[in-house]
């Protein structure tokens, strides 16, 4: 019985870790895609000006800045909580 339970636990942990790694892979690939999309969008504006290209570039930069502020706030919150609990 213990072997069956441990097998189920190992299977579930493997499945969860695979799902997390798949999600992280998707997040990182989209982040790199957006980083290259910023450069391509601005280069496209320089060669042939278009309002939609300008809008897409500004939107991508704004989203990147928002993500950076969100991560900064998460780190600040973590540091505050970790200092509070250690005392």
C-alpha positions, 0 to 999 in steps of 0.5 A, a space after each residue: 500500500 505504501 508503494 502505491 501511495 508513494 508512486 502516486 505522489 511521485 507521479 503527481 509531483 512529476 506532472 506538476 513540475 512538468 506543467 510548471 516548466 512548460 508554463 515557464 518555457 512559454 513565458 520566457 519564449 514570449 518575453 524574448 519574442 516581445 524584446 525582439 518585437 520592440 526592436 523590429 517595430 521601431 526599425 519598421 517605423 524608421 523605414 516606413 512610418 505607420 500609426 499601427 506600428 507606432 501604437 504596437 511599439 508603444 504598447 509593448 514598451 508600456 507593458 514591459 515597463 508595467 511588468 518591471 514595476 510589478 516585479 520590483 513591487 513583488 521584490 520589495 514586498 518580499 524583502 519587507 515580509 522577510 525582514 518582519 518575520 526574522 525579528 
